[in-house]
Amino acid sequence: MEEAETKKGRKRRRRFRRSREERILSGFCGGLGDYFDIDPVLIRIGFIALFLLTGIGPAYIALYIIGAIFTPLEKKKEVE
């Protein structure tokens, strides 16, 4: 997993957060894309494909809603 550099030079693991920039509804798919370094559009297409092609579509909607509720929003970035 990729590590992020802190202000003091120590390394810490990246945490999964909902995205503020790559969001359409809640930022959940954008956060997944940022975390796994994948284009969020591919994550969204995957969710839609799983919803349409499997018989358990409501389970994917529930997964998205639960993820959006319990995943924290990323911190605001400072304006330079």
Secondary structure, DSSP 8 states (H G I E B T S, - for coil): --EEE-TTS-EEE----B-SSS-SSSSHHHHHHHHHT--HHHHHHHHHHHHHHSS-HHHHHHHHHHHHHHS-B-------
